[in-house]
Amino acid sequence: MQEIKNNLYNAFENVLSKDLDKTLLVLQNGLELTRRNVVKQSARIANTLESLNAKPGDRISIQTEKVTDSIALYLACLRGGFIYHPLNPDYTSSEVSYFFEDADPTIIICDPKNEDTYKTLFGLPKKIPILTLSNRGKGSLVSRSTSQSTEYRTHACAADSLAALVYSSGTTGKPKGVMLSHNNLISNAKTLIKTWKLSETDCLLHALPIFHVHGLFVGINCCLLTGGSMIFLPRFDSETVIESIPRATLMMGVPTYYHRLLNSGQLSRSKCKKIRLFISGSAPLRIDTFNDFKQATDHEIVERYGMTETLMNTSNPVDHLRKAGSVGLPLEGIATRIVNQTNEVGELEVKGPNVCMGYWRQDKASKQSLTVDGFFRTGDQVKKDGDGYITIVGRKTDLIISGGLNVYPVEVETVINNIEGVLESTVIGISDDDFGETVTAVVVREDGSQLNAEKIIALTKQELASYKVPKAVFFVSKLPRNTMGKIQKDIIKQQFIK
C-alpha cells in the first residue's frame, strides 16, 4: 500500500521535527548546520529534481565528493520517491559509463570537472540533465535550488519501494545493482540503534565515504533516526580525526582507519574518554589491531559484519563480551545458518527484513542469490563458536577488500591484459597491516617484452579508480593452473606473501 509512513524520510522527519533548531552537522571548518537548515535544503533540491521531470522510481545518479549538501541531496531523493544511486567519486569516466548505462538515470549529478566529459560519454542519452555539485558546495544543483520552495510533500510509497540502488562487485566481475527498499533501510537502522544503544545524545564522528553502505546507511541513517548529531568530515585524515575525537561519543570506521590512528602515536585514553563506542566494519579487523587499540585507548572496538545486499547481519555486543577476530552475534530479527560445512566451516546464509529486493534488471542473478526457503547466500565462509559468535574465515569468491572498498580481480585483470606486452595476468589480495589487503598483480609478459611494473601501474591508473590500481606487480614465466585450466590463486598467494 502506498503510504507516506512507508517512506524512510517520514521516519527521519518524525524525529527531526521535534527540535528543528538542534545542531545536526558540525563541519570541519567549525560551521554548524541545524536540522532546519538541512530539511529546508532537502526540499529545495527535491523541488529542483522534480522541475527536471524526475518522477518516483526514477534513478538519480550521484558522483560527487562528500560535501555539505550531500545529506540534503540524499534526503531529497527519499522525499521525492526517487532512487538514490551513489557512485564513488574516484571512478574514471570509462568506469561510470557502465553504471550510467545500466542504471538508466533520469538525472546525473557530478563534480563540475566531469560535466563536459559525461555529456559525451558513449551510451549516455543527450537529453539527460547533468547537474553539478563541487567540493566547495557550489555548482548548478545549488544555484538552481536557491529559488525553489522550502516546502515539499513527501512521496507516499510502499514498504518495498526502492530507496537506493548501490552497486556491488559480483562473482561475474561486472558490478550488480543492489536494490534496497525503504523497509530494508528502516528496519536495519532500527535494529542497529537498539543493538548499539544509540540515542539523541550521541555525536557521531563521520569520516567515512557516503557512496558506500557503511557511511550512508549505517552511519547517517542511524544518526537521523535517533536525532543525534554528526561531526561531518569530508574524508578520513588521522590528524583531523584525532582532533575531533574528544567532541564525539561514537566513531565508525574501516580497519584501515584504526590502524592509522594507532600509527599516528597521538591516541590516548584521555582523548577518548567521551567516546562510548568505536565501531568497525567493511573489512576484517586484525586481532592485533583490536588488542593494540584497547591498550592505547582502553576501548574494545565493536566489530560488525554486513554486505551491500543484506546491510548489517551481525555485531559484537555493547554490554557483553566482544571477541577479537569475531564479527559477533546475529542481529535481532535476522536468521542465520551455516551450510555445506567442512571442519566446522561453511557458507553463511541470512534471512530477514534486511535482505535486498534483488539485483537491478538481473532476474537470474537475483533468483540464484536466494535459497528456496528465502535465505540469502552470502558467499562468505564462516564458523560459529560455542557462544554463537561468528567468525569470517574466508570468502567464497576472490573479492579483495582494500581499505574497506571492494575490488574484483577480473576488472583489474581485464585492464592489465589489454596492455601491450602482457600475455596474461592474475590479481590477488595480499594481507596488509594498513589496508587489510593490497591489490597485487602477477603478470606473464610476452616473449621479448621489456614491460616493467611502473609502466603497468601508470597505465592502470588511467583506467581505474586509485584503490583498484595494483600496489605491486610481480612477473612470472607462467601461472599455475589445475587440471581444469583454472589459475590456482591460492598457490600464487603463498608465493608472494611477505
The 8 nearest C-alpha neighbors of each residue, nearest first, counted from 0:
[[1, 157, 2, 156, 158, 5, 155, 159],
 [2, 0, 156, 157, 155, 3, 5, 158],
 [3, 1, 155, 156, 4, 5, 0, 157],
 [2, 4, 155, 5, 6, 156, 154, 9],
 [3, 5, 2, 6, 9, 10, 155, 7],
 [6, 4, 158, 3, 2, 157, 156, 7],
 [7, 5, 8, 9, 4, 3, 181, 156],
 [8, 6, 10, 9, 181, 185, 5, 11],
 [7, 9, 11, 10, 6, 77, 78, 12],
 [8, 10, 12, 11, 7, 6, 4, 13],
 [9, 11, 7, 8, 13, 12, 224, 14],
 [10, 12, 8, 224, 9, 14, 13, 223],
 [13, 11, 9, 15, 14, 10, 16, 8],
 [12, 14, 10, 11, 16, 15, 9, 17],
 [13, 15, 12, 11, 16, 17, 226, 224],
 [14, 16, 12, 17, 13, 19, 11, 226],
 [17, 15, 18, 19, 12, 14, 13, 34],
 [16, 18, 15, 14, 19, 13, 12, 226],
 [19, 17, 16, 20, 21, 15, 34, 14],
 [20, 18, 35, 34, 16, 21, 15, 17],
 [21, 19, 33, 18, 35, 34, 22, 36],
 [20, 22, 33, 19, 18, 34, 23, 35],
 [23, 21, 33, 32, 24, 34, 31, 20],
 [22, 24, 228, 33, 34, 32, 229, 21],
 [25, 23, 229, 32, 31, 230, 228, 22],
 [24, 26, 31, 230, 231, 30, 229, 29],
 [27, 25, 231, 29, 30, 28, 230, 24],
 [26, 28, 29, 232, 25, 231, 30, 230],
 [29, 27, 26, 30, 25, 31, 232, 231],
 [30, 28, 26, 27, 25, 31, 230, 24],
 [31, 29, 26, 28, 25, 32, 27, 24],
 [32, 30, 25, 24, 26, 29, 22, 33],
 [33, 31, 24, 22, 23, 36, 25, 34],
 [34, 32, 22, 23, 36, 35, 21, 20],
 [33, 35, 19, 23, 37, 36, 21, 38],
 [34, 36, 19, 38, 33, 37, 39, 20],
 [37, 35, 33, 34, 39, 38, 32, 40],
 [36, 38, 40, 34, 35, 39, 71, 41],
 [39, 37, 41, 35, 40, 36, 34, 42],
 [40, 38, 149, 42, 41, 36, 37, 35],
 [39, 41, 43, 37, 42, 38, 71, 44],
 [40, 42, 71, 75, 38, 44, 39, 43],
 [43, 41, 45, 149, 39, 151, 40, 44],
 [44, 42, 40, 147, 46, 144, 149, 41],
 [43, 45, 47, 41, 46, 42, 144, 75],
 [46, 44, 75, 42, 48, 47, 43, 41],
 [45, 47, 49, 43, 44, 48, 50, 42],
 [48, 46, 44, 50, 45, 49, 144, 43],
 [49, 47, 45, 51, 50, 46, 53, 44],
 [48, 50, 53, 46, 52, 51, 47, 45],
 [49, 51, 47, 52, 48, 46, 53, 45],
 [52, 50, 48, 49, 53, 47, 128, 106],
 [53, 51, 49, 50, 54, 48, 105, 106],
 [54, 52, 49, 48, 51, 57, 105, 55],
 [53, 55, 57, 52, 56, 81, 49, 80],
 [56, 54, 80, 81, 57, 79, 53, 82],
 [55, 57, 81, 82, 80, 54, 58, 161],
 [58, 56, 81, 55, 54, 82, 105, 53],
 [57, 59, 104, 82, 105, 81, 60, 83],
 [58, 60, 106, 83, 104, 84, 107, 82],
 [61, 59, 84, 107, 104, 85, 58, 108],
 [62, 60, 108, 85, 86, 84, 109, 107],
 [63, 61, 109, 86, 88, 87, 108, 85],
 [64, 62, 109, 110, 88, 61, 65, 132],
 [63, 65, 134, 66, 88, 62, 133, 110],
 [64, 66, 233, 69, 63, 209, 208, 134],
 [67, 65, 69, 68, 134, 64, 136, 233],
 [66, 68, 69, 136, 65, 70, 26, 71],
 [67, 69, 71, 66, 70, 72, 136, 40],
 [70, 68, 72, 66, 71, 67, 65, 73],
 [69, 71, 73, 72, 68, 74, 67, 37],
 [72, 70, 41, 74, 68, 73, 69, 37],
 [73, 71, 75, 69, 70, 74, 41, 68],
 [74, 72, 70, 76, 75, 71, 69, 77],
 [73, 75, 77, 71, 76, 72, 41, 78],
 [76, 74, 45, 41, 72, 78, 77, 73],
 [75, 77, 81, 79, 73, 74, 78, 83],
 [76, 78, 74, 80, 75, 79, 8, 81],
 [79, 77, 153, 75, 76, 80, 154, 8],
 [80, 78, 81, 76, 154, 77, 45, 153],
 [79, 81, 55, 77, 154, 78, 76, 56],
 [80, 82, 76, 55, 56, 57, 79, 58],
 [83, 81, 58, 163, 162, 57, 56, 59],
 [82, 84, 163, 59, 76, 164, 58, 162],
 [83, 85, 60, 164, 59, 163, 61, 165],
 [86, 84, 61, 210, 60, 62, 83, 165],
 [87, 85, 62, 210, 61, 88, 84, 60],
 [86, 88, 89, 210, 90, 62, 85, 63],
 [89, 87, 62, 63, 90, 64, 86, 110],
 [88, 90, 464, 87, 91, 465, 466, 86],
 [91, 89, 464, 88, 87, 94, 95, 92],
 [90, 92, 94, 93, 464, 463, 95, 89],
 [91, 93, 95, 94, 96, 90, 117, 116],
 [94, 92, 91, 96, 95, 462, 97, 90],
 [95, 93, 91, 92, 96, 90, 97, 463],
 [94, 96, 98, 92, 97, 93, 99, 90],
 [95, 97, 99, 98, 93, 94, 100, 92],
 [98, 96, 100, 95, 99, 94, 101, 93],
 [99, 97, 95, 101, 100, 96, 102, 94],
 [100, 98, 96, 102, 101, 97, 103, 95],
 [99, 101, 97, 103, 98, 102, 96, 122],
 [100, 102, 98, 99, 103, 97, 176, 359],
 [101, 103, 99, 104, 98, 100, 58, 176],
 [102, 104, 100, 101, 99, 105, 58, 98],
 [105, 103, 58, 106, 59, 102, 60, 99],
 [104, 106, 58, 57, 127, 59, 53, 103],
 [107, 105, 59, 128, 104, 127, 129, 60],
 [108, 106, 60, 129, 59, 61, 130, 128],
 [107, 109, 130, 61, 131, 129, 60, 62],
 [110, 108, 62, 131, 63, 61, 132, 111],
 [109, 111, 133, 63, 131, 132, 112, 113],
 [112, 110, 131, 114, 113, 133, 109, 132],
 [111, 113, 110, 114, 115, 109, 116, 133],
 [114, 112, 116, 111, 110, 115, 117, 109],
 [113, 115, 111, 117, 116, 112, 118, 109],
 [116, 114, 118, 117, 113, 119, 112, 111],
 [117, 115, 113, 118, 114, 119, 120, 92],
 [118, 116, 120, 119, 114, 115, 113, 92],
 [117, 119, 115, 116, 120, 114, 125, 123],
 [118, 120, 117, 116, 121, 115, 123, 125],
 [121, 119, 117, 123, 118, 122, 116, 96],
 [120, 122, 123, 119, 96, 124, 117, 100],
 [121, 123, 100, 124, 120, 96, 99, 97],
 [122, 124, 121, 120, 125, 100, 99, 118],
 [125, 123, 126, 127, 122, 118, 121, 120],
 [124, 126, 127, 123, 118, 119, 128, 122],
 [125, 127, 124, 128, 123, 105, 129, 118],
 [126, 128, 125, 106, 124, 105, 129, 107],
 [129, 127, 106, 126, 107, 130, 105, 51],
 [130, 128, 107, 108, 106, 127, 131, 114],
 [131, 129, 108, 140, 139, 107, 109, 128],
 [130, 132, 138, 109, 139, 111, 108, 110],
 [131, 133, 138, 110, 137, 109, 140, 136],
 [134, 132, 110, 137, 135, 136, 138, 111],
 [133, 135, 136, 64, 66, 132, 65, 137],
 [136, 134, 133, 137, 66, 132, 67, 138],
 [135, 137, 133, 134, 132, 66, 67, 68],
 [136, 138, 133, 135, 132, 141, 139, 134],
 [139, 137, 132, 131, 140, 141, 133, 142],
 [138, 140, 142, 131, 141, 130, 143, 132],
 [141, 139, 143, 130, 138, 131, 142, 132],
 [140, 142, 144, 139, 143, 138, 137, 145],
 [141, 143, 139, 145, 144, 140, 138, 137],
 [144, 142, 140, 141, 145, 139, 146, 47],
 [143, 145, 141, 147, 43, 142, 44, 146],
 [144, 146, 142, 147, 143, 141, 43, 148],
 [145, 147, 144, 143, 148, 43, 142, 47],
 [148, 146, 43, 144, 145, 46, 149, 47],
 [149, 147, 150, 43, 146, 42, 46, 151],
 [148, 150, 39, 42, 43, 147, 151, 40],
 [149, 151, 148, 42, 152, 39, 43, 46],
 [152, 150, 42, 153, 149, 46, 45, 148],
 [151, 153, 154, 150, 78, 79, 42, 155],
 [154, 152, 78, 79, 151, 155, 3, 9],
 [153, 155, 79, 80, 78, 3, 156, 152],
 [156, 154, 3, 2, 1, 6, 153, 5],
 [157, 155, 1, 2, 5, 6, 3, 160],
 [156, 158, 1, 160, 0, 159, 5, 2],
 [159, 157, 5, 182, 160, 181, 156, 180],
 [158, 160, 180, 157, 182, 181, 161, 356],
 [161, 159, 157, 180, 158, 156, 181, 162],
 [160, 162, 180, 179, 163, 181, 82, 159],
 [161, 163, 180, 82, 181, 179, 83, 77],
 [164, 162, 83, 82, 179, 161, 84, 165],
 [163, 165, 84, 178, 177, 176, 83, 179],
 [166, 164, 177, 176, 84, 163, 85, 167],
 [165, 167, 176, 175, 177, 174, 164, 168],
 [166, 168, 174, 175, 169, 176, 307, 165],
 [167, 169, 174, 407, 175, 172, 173, 166],
 [170, 168, 171, 172, 174, 173, 175, 167],
 [169, 171, 172, 396, 168, 173, 398, 397],
 [172, 170, 169, 173, 174, 409, 168, 407],
 [171, 173, 409, 170, 169, 407, 410, 168],
 [172, 174, 171, 169, 168, 175, 410, 170],
 [175, 173, 168, 167, 169, 166, 172, 176],
 [176, 174, 166, 167, 169, 358, 177, 168],
 [175, 177, 166, 359, 358, 165, 164, 178],
 [176, 178, 358, 165, 164, 166, 308, 359],
 [177, 179, 164, 356, 357, 355, 358, 359],
 [180, 178, 355, 163, 161, 162, 356, 183],
 [181, 179, 161, 162, 183, 159, 160, 182],
 [180, 182, 162, 184, 7, 183, 158, 6],
 [181, 183, 185, 158, 180, 184, 186, 159],
 [184, 182, 353, 180, 181, 186, 185, 352],
 [183, 185, 181, 182, 187, 186, 188, 180],
 [186, 184, 182, 188, 187, 183, 181, 7],
 [185, 187, 189, 188, 183, 184, 182, 190],
 [188, 186, 190, 184, 189, 185, 353, 183],
 [187, 189, 191, 221, 185, 190, 186, 192],
 [190, 188, 192, 186, 187, 191, 185, 193],
 [189, 191, 187, 193, 188, 192, 194, 186],
 [192, 190, 194, 188, 193, 189, 195, 187],
 [193, 191, 197, 189, 195, 190, 196, 194],
 [192, 194, 196, 190, 191, 195, 189, 197],
 [195, 193, 191, 192, 196, 190, 316, 317],
 [194, 196, 192, 197, 193, 191, 317, 316],
 [197, 195, 193, 192, 194, 198, 317, 191],
 [196, 198, 192, 195, 201, 193, 225, 199],
 [199, 197, 225, 200, 201, 227, 196, 226],
 [198, 200, 227, 226, 225, 201, 197, 228],
 [201, 199, 198, 227, 202, 228, 226, 197],
 [202, 200, 227, 199, 248, 198, 203, 228],
 [201, 203, 228, 247, 248, 229, 227, 249],
 [204, 202, 229, 249, 250, 205, 247, 230],
 [203, 205, 250, 230, 247, 229, 249, 206],
 [204, 206, 231, 207, 203, 230, 232, 229],
 [205, 207, 235, 232, 234, 204, 233, 231],
 [206, 208, 214, 205, 234, 209, 252, 235],
 [209, 207, 214, 210, 211, 234, 206, 65],
 [210, 208, 215, 214, 211, 207, 65, 212],
 [209, 211, 85, 86, 87, 208, 215, 212],
 [210, 212, 209, 213, 214, 215, 208, 165],
 [213, 211, 216, 215, 214, 307, 217, 210],
 [214, 212, 217, 211, 215, 216, 218, 281],
 [215, 213, 209, 218, 207, 208, 212, 211],
 [216, 214, 209, 219, 212, 218, 213, 217],
 [215, 217, 220, 212, 218, 219, 213, 214],
 [218, 216, 213, 215, 220, 214, 221, 219],
 [217, 219, 214, 215, 221, 216, 220, 222],
 [218, 220, 215, 222, 221, 216, 217, 223],
 [221, 219, 216, 223, 222, 218, 217, 224],
 [222, 220, 224, 188, 219, 223, 218, 217],
 [221, 223, 227, 219, 225, 220, 224, 226],
 [224, 222, 226, 220, 225, 221, 11, 219],
 [223, 225, 221, 11, 222, 226, 220, 14],
 [226, 224, 199, 198, 222, 227, 223, 221],
 [227, 225, 199, 223, 224, 14, 222, 15],
 [226, 228, 199, 222, 201, 225, 200, 202],
 [227, 229, 23, 202, 24, 203, 222, 22],
 [230, 228, 203, 24, 202, 231, 204, 25],
 [229, 231, 25, 204, 205, 24, 26, 203],
 [230, 232, 205, 26, 229, 25, 24, 206],
 [231, 233, 206, 234, 27, 205, 230, 26],
 [234, 232, 65, 66, 206, 231, 235, 64],
 [235, 233, 206, 232, 207, 236, 208, 65],
 [234, 236, 206, 237, 207, 240, 232, 233],
 [235, 237, 239, 238, 240, 234, 206, 241],
 [238, 236, 240, 239, 260, 241, 235, 259],
 [237, 239, 241, 240, 236, 242, 263, 265],
 [240, 238, 242, 236, 241, 237, 243, 235],
 [239, 241, 243, 237, 242, 238, 236, 244],
 [240, 242, 244, 238, 243, 239, 237, 266],
 [241, 243, 239, 240, 244, 238, 245, 246],
 [244, 242, 240, 241, 245, 246, 239, 247],
 [243, 245, 241, 247, 246, 242, 240, 271],
 [246, 244, 270, 243, 247, 271, 273, 242],
 [247, 245, 244, 243, 248, 273, 202, 274],
 [248, 246, 202, 244, 249, 245, 204, 203],
 [247, 249, 274, 275, 202, 201, 273, 203],
 [250, 248, 203, 276, 274, 247, 275, 277],
 [249, 251, 204, 277, 203, 278, 276, 252],
 [252, 250, 278, 279, 277, 249, 205, 204],
 [253, 251, 279, 256, 278, 207, 254, 250],
 [252, 254, 280, 279, 255, 403, 256, 281],
 [255, 253, 257, 284, 256, 279, 258, 252],
 [256, 254, 258, 434, 433, 253, 402, 257],
 [257, 255, 259, 254, 258, 253, 252, 260],
 [256, 258, 260, 254, 259, 255, 261, 253],
 [257, 259, 255, 261, 256, 260, 433, 254],
 [260, 258, 262, 256, 261, 257, 263, 255],
 [259, 261, 257, 263, 262, 258, 237, 256],
 [262, 260, 258, 259, 263, 264, 257, 266],
 [261, 263, 259, 264, 260, 258, 265, 257],
 [264, 262, 260, 265, 261, 259, 237, 266],
 [263, 265, 262, 266, 261, 260, 267, 259],
 [266, 264, 263, 267, 241, 260, 261, 262],
 [267, 265, 264, 261, 295, 260, 296, 270],
 [268, 266, 270, 269, 296, 295, 265, 271],
 [267, 269, 296, 271, 270, 272, 297, 295],
 [268, 270, 272, 267, 271, 296, 245, 273],
 [271, 269, 245, 267, 268, 272, 244, 266],
 [270, 272, 268, 274, 269, 273, 245, 244],
 [271, 273, 269, 274, 270, 268, 245, 275],
 [274, 272, 271, 248, 245, 275, 247, 246],
 [275, 273, 248, 271, 272, 249, 276, 247],
 [274, 276, 248, 249, 273, 277, 272, 247],
 [277, 275, 249, 274, 278, 250, 248, 301],
 [276, 278, 250, 300, 249, 251, 301, 279],
 [279, 277, 301, 251, 300, 302, 276, 250],
 [280, 278, 302, 252, 253, 251, 301, 254],
 [279, 281, 253, 282, 303, 302, 304, 252],
 [282, 280, 403, 253, 213, 283, 304, 305],
 [281, 283, 403, 280, 400, 284, 253, 254],
 [284, 282, 285, 254, 280, 281, 435, 324],
 [285, 283, 254, 286, 282, 324, 288, 289],
 [284, 286, 288, 287, 283, 289, 324, 254],
 [285, 287, 289, 324, 288, 323, 290, 284],
 [286, 288, 290, 289, 285, 291, 292, 284],
 [287, 289, 291, 285, 286, 290, 292, 258],
 [290, 288, 286, 292, 287, 291, 323, 300],
 [289, 291, 287, 293, 292, 288, 286, 294],
 [292, 290, 294, 288, 293, 289, 287, 295],
 [293, 291, 295, 289, 294, 290, 288, 296],
 [294, 292, 297, 298, 290, 299, 296, 291],
 [293, 295, 291, 292, 297, 296, 290, 298],
 [296, 294, 292, 293, 267, 297, 291, 268],
 [295, 297, 268, 298, 293, 267, 294, 292],
 [296, 298, 293, 294, 295, 268, 299, 292],
 [299, 297, 293, 296, 300, 292, 277, 276],
 [298, 300, 293, 301, 289, 297, 292, 321],
 [299, 301, 277, 278, 302, 298, 289, 279],
 [302, 300, 278, 315, 279, 277, 299, 303],
 [303, 301, 279, 326, 315, 278, 280, 300],
 [302, 304, 314, 326, 280, 313, 315, 279],
 [305, 303, 313, 326, 312, 311, 280, 314],
 [306, 304, 311, 312, 310, 309, 313, 303],
 [305, 307, 310, 309, 308, 311, 304, 281],
 [306, 308, 310, 309, 212, 167, 177, 305],
 [309, 307, 355, 306, 177, 310, 354, 179],
 [310, 308, 354, 353, 306, 307, 355, 311],
 [309, 311, 305, 306, 307, 353, 308, 312],
 [312, 310, 305, 304, 313, 309, 306, 187],
 [311, 313, 305, 330, 304, 329, 310, 333],
 [314, 312, 329, 330, 328, 304, 303, 327],
 [315, 313, 303, 327, 328, 326, 302, 316],
 [314, 327, 316, 321, 301, 302, 326, 328],
 [317, 315, 319, 318, 314, 321, 320, 327],
 [316, 318, 319, 195, 315, 194, 301, 321],
 [319, 317, 316, 320, 321, 195, 315, 194],
 [318, 320, 316, 317, 321, 315, 322, 327],
 [319, 321, 322, 316, 318, 315, 317, 327],
 [322, 320, 315, 316, 319, 323, 301, 299],
 [321, 323, 325, 320, 324, 327, 315, 326],
 [324, 322, 286, 325, 289, 321, 290, 285],
 [323, 325, 286, 322, 285, 284, 390, 326],
 [324, 326, 390, 327, 322, 323, 389, 388],
 [327, 325, 303, 302, 314, 304, 389, 390],
 [328, 326, 315, 314, 388, 325, 389, 313],
 [327, 329, 388, 313, 314, 315, 389, 387],
 [330, 328, 313, 312, 333, 331, 314, 335],
 [331, 329, 313, 333, 312, 332, 328, 314],
 [330, 332, 333, 329, 190, 194, 334, 313],
 [333, 331, 330, 351, 334, 352, 190, 329],
 [332, 334, 351, 331, 330, 350, 329, 335],
 [333, 335, 350, 349, 351, 332, 336, 329],
 [336, 334, 349, 348, 350, 333, 329, 347],
 [335, 337, 348, 347, 338, 349, 334, 346],
 [336, 338, 347, 346, 345, 348, 340, 335],
 [337, 339, 345, 346, 340, 336, 347, 348],
 [340, 338, 345, 346, 341, 337, 344, 343],
 [341, 339, 345, 344, 338, 343, 342, 337],
 [340, 342, 344, 343, 345, 339, 338, 346],
 [341, 343, 344, 340, 345, 382, 339, 381],
 [344, 342, 341, 340, 382, 345, 383, 381],
 [345, 343, 382, 340, 341, 381, 342, 380],
 [346, 344, 340, 380, 339, 338, 337, 381],
 [345, 347, 380, 338, 337, 379, 378, 381],
 [346, 348, 337, 377, 379, 336, 381, 380],
 [347, 349, 376, 375, 336, 335, 377, 374],
 [350, 348, 335, 375, 374, 334, 336, 347],
 [351, 349, 374, 334, 333, 375, 354, 335],
 [350, 352, 333, 353, 354, 334, 332, 349],
 [353, 351, 354, 183, 186, 182, 350, 333],
 [352, 354, 183, 309, 351, 187, 310, 355],
 [355, 353, 309, 352, 351, 308, 350, 356],
 [356, 354, 179, 308, 357, 309, 178, 353],
 [357, 355, 178, 179, 354, 180, 358, 177],
 [356, 358, 365, 355, 178, 177, 359, 362],
 [359, 357, 177, 176, 365, 361, 178, 175],
 [358, 360, 176, 361, 178, 177, 357, 175],
 [359, 361, 362, 358, 176, 101, 357, 365],
 [362, 360, 358, 359, 364, 363, 365, 357],
 [363, 361, 365, 364, 360, 366, 358, 357],
 [362, 364, 366, 365, 361, 367, 368, 358],
 [363, 365, 367, 366, 361, 362, 368, 358],
 [366, 364, 357, 362, 368, 358, 363, 367],
 [365, 367, 363, 368, 364, 369, 362, 357],
 [366, 368, 364, 369, 365, 363, 370, 376],
 [367, 369, 365, 366, 376, 375, 364, 370],
 [370, 368, 375, 374, 367, 373, 366, 376],
 [369, 371, 373, 374, 372, 375, 368, 376],
 [370, 372, 373, 369, 374, 366, 367, 375],
 [373, 371, 370, 374, 369, 350, 375, 349],
 [372, 374, 370, 371, 369, 375, 350, 349],
 [375, 373, 350, 370, 349, 369, 348, 372],
 [374, 376, 369, 349, 348, 368, 377, 350],
 [377, 375, 348, 368, 378, 369, 374, 347],
 [378, 376, 379, 348, 347, 375, 346, 349],
 [377, 379, 395, 376, 346, 394, 380, 396],
 [380, 378, 394, 377, 395, 346, 347, 393],
 [379, 381, 346, 393, 345, 394, 392, 391],
 [382, 380, 391, 392, 344, 390, 345, 346],
 [381, 383, 344, 390, 389, 343, 345, 391],
 [384, 382, 389, 388, 387, 390, 385, 381],
 [385, 383, 387, 386, 388, 389, 382, 390],
 [384, 386, 387, 383, 388, 389, 382, 328],
 [387, 385, 384, 388, 383, 328, 389, 327],
 [386, 388, 384, 385, 383, 328, 389, 327],
 [389, 387, 327, 328, 383, 384, 386, 325],
 [390, 388, 383, 327, 326, 325, 382, 328],
 [389, 391, 325, 382, 381, 326, 392, 383],
 [392, 390, 381, 393, 380, 389, 382, 379],
 [393, 391, 381, 380, 390, 382, 394, 344],
 [394, 392, 380, 391, 379, 395, 381, 396],
 [395, 393, 379, 396, 380, 378, 397, 392],
 [394, 396, 378, 379, 380, 393, 397, 346],
 [395, 397, 394, 398, 170, 378, 379, 169],
 [396, 398, 399, 394, 395, 408, 407, 427],
 [397, 399, 407, 396, 406, 400, 405, 408],
 [398, 400, 406, 428, 405, 407, 401, 397],
 [401, 399, 405, 404, 403, 436, 406, 282],
 [402, 400, 436, 434, 404, 403, 437, 435],
 [401, 403, 434, 255, 404, 435, 400, 253],
 [402, 404, 281, 282, 401, 253, 400, 405],
 [405, 403, 401, 400, 402, 406, 281, 466],
 [404, 406, 400, 399, 401, 407, 403, 398],
 [407, 405, 399, 467, 400, 398, 408, 404],
 [406, 408, 398, 409, 410, 172, 399, 168],
 [409, 407, 426, 411, 410, 412, 406, 427],
 [410, 408, 412, 172, 411, 407, 413, 426],
 [409, 411, 413, 408, 412, 407, 172, 414],
 [412, 410, 408, 414, 413, 409, 415, 467],
 [413, 411, 409, 415, 414, 410, 416, 425],
 [414, 412, 416, 410, 411, 415, 409, 417],
 [413, 415, 411, 417, 412, 416, 459, 410],
 [416, 414, 412, 417, 418, 413, 411, 459],
 [417, 415, 413, 418, 414, 423, 421, 412],
 [418, 416, 415, 414, 419, 413, 421, 412],
 [419, 417, 415, 416, 421, 420, 414, 455],
 [418, 420, 421, 417, 416, 450, 422, 448],
 [419, 421, 445, 448, 444, 418, 450, 422],
 [422, 420, 444, 445, 423, 419, 416, 418],
 [421, 423, 445, 444, 443, 420, 416, 424],
 [424, 422, 443, 416, 421, 442, 444, 425],
 [425, 423, 442, 441, 443, 412, 416, 426],
 [424, 426, 441, 412, 440, 442, 427, 423],
 [425, 427, 440, 408, 439, 441, 412, 424],
 [428, 426, 439, 438, 429, 440, 425, 408],
 [427, 429, 438, 436, 437, 399, 439, 430],
 [428, 430, 436, 437, 431, 427, 496, 439],
 [431, 429, 436, 435, 428, 437, 432, 496],
 [430, 432, 435, 436, 433, 434, 437, 429],
 [433, 431, 435, 434, 430, 258, 436, 255],
 [434, 432, 255, 431, 435, 258, 259, 402],
 [433, 435, 402, 255, 401, 436, 431, 432],
 [436, 434, 431, 432, 430, 433, 401, 402],
 [437, 435, 430, 401, 431, 429, 434, 428],
 [438, 436, 429, 428, 401, 439, 431, 434],
 [437, 439, 469, 428, 470, 427, 436, 467],
 [440, 438, 469, 471, 427, 426, 428, 470],
 [439, 441, 426, 472, 425, 469, 442, 473],
 [442, 440, 473, 425, 424, 474, 472, 426],
 [441, 443, 424, 474, 423, 473, 475, 440],
 [442, 444, 423, 475, 422, 476, 474, 477],
 [445, 443, 421, 422, 420, 448, 442, 446],
 [444, 446, 422, 420, 448, 421, 447, 443],
 [447, 445, 448, 444, 420, 422, 449, 443],
 [446, 448, 445, 449, 444, 420, 450, 421],
 [447, 449, 420, 445, 450, 446, 444, 421],
 [450, 448, 451, 447, 420, 444, 445, 446],
 [449, 451, 448, 420, 454, 452, 444, 455],
 [452, 450, 454, 453, 449, 455, 472, 474],
 [451, 453, 455, 472, 454, 456, 450, 473],
 [452, 454, 456, 455, 451, 457, 472, 450],
 [453, 455, 457, 452, 456, 451, 458, 450],
 [456, 454, 452, 458, 457, 453, 459, 451],
 [455, 457, 453, 459, 454, 458, 452, 460],
 [456, 458, 454, 460, 455, 459, 453, 461],
 [459, 457, 455, 460, 461, 456, 454, 462],
 [458, 460, 456, 462, 461, 457, 463, 468],
 [461, 459, 457, 458, 463, 462, 468, 456],
 [462, 460, 459, 458, 463, 457, 91, 464],
 [463, 461, 459, 460, 91, 93, 458, 464],
 [464, 462, 460, 459, 461, 91, 467, 465],
 [463, 465, 90, 89, 467, 466, 91, 468],
 [464, 466, 468, 467, 463, 460, 89, 90],
 [465, 467, 468, 464, 401, 404, 406, 469],
 [468, 466, 465, 464, 406, 463, 469, 438],
 [467, 469, 465, 466, 460, 459, 470, 463],
 [470, 468, 438, 439, 471, 440, 467, 456],
 [469, 471, 438, 439, 468, 437, 472, 456],
 [470, 472, 439, 469, 440, 473, 438, 452],
 [473, 471, 440, 452, 441, 439, 469, 474],
 [474, 472, 441, 442, 440, 471, 475, 452],
 [473, 475, 442, 441, 443, 472, 476, 444],
 [476, 474, 443, 477, 442, 473, 441, 478],
 [475, 477, 443, 474, 478, 444, 442, 445],
 [478, 476, 475, 443, 479, 442, 423, 474],
 [477, 479, 480, 486, 475, 476, 443, 487],
 [480, 478, 487, 486, 477, 481, 490, 491],
 [481, 479, 486, 485, 487, 484, 478, 482],
 [480, 482, 484, 483, 485, 487, 486, 479],
 [481, 483, 484, 480, 485, 486, 479, 487],
 [484, 482, 481, 485, 480, 486, 487, 479],
 [485, 483, 480, 481, 482, 486, 479, 487],
 [484, 486, 480, 481, 483, 487, 482, 479],
 [485, 487, 480, 479, 488, 484, 478, 481],
 [488, 486, 480, 489, 490, 479, 485, 481],
 [487, 489, 491, 490, 486, 492, 427, 425],
 [488, 490, 492, 491, 487, 493, 494, 486],
 [491, 489, 493, 488, 492, 487, 494, 479],
 [490, 492, 488, 494, 489, 493, 495, 487],
 [493, 491, 489, 494, 495, 490, 496, 488],
 [492, 494, 490, 496, 491, 495, 489, 488],
 [495, 493, 491, 492, 496, 490, 497, 489],
 [494, 496, 492, 493, 497, 491, 429, 473],
 [497, 495, 493, 494, 492, 429, 430, 491],
 [496, 495, 429, 430, 494, 493, 431, 492]]
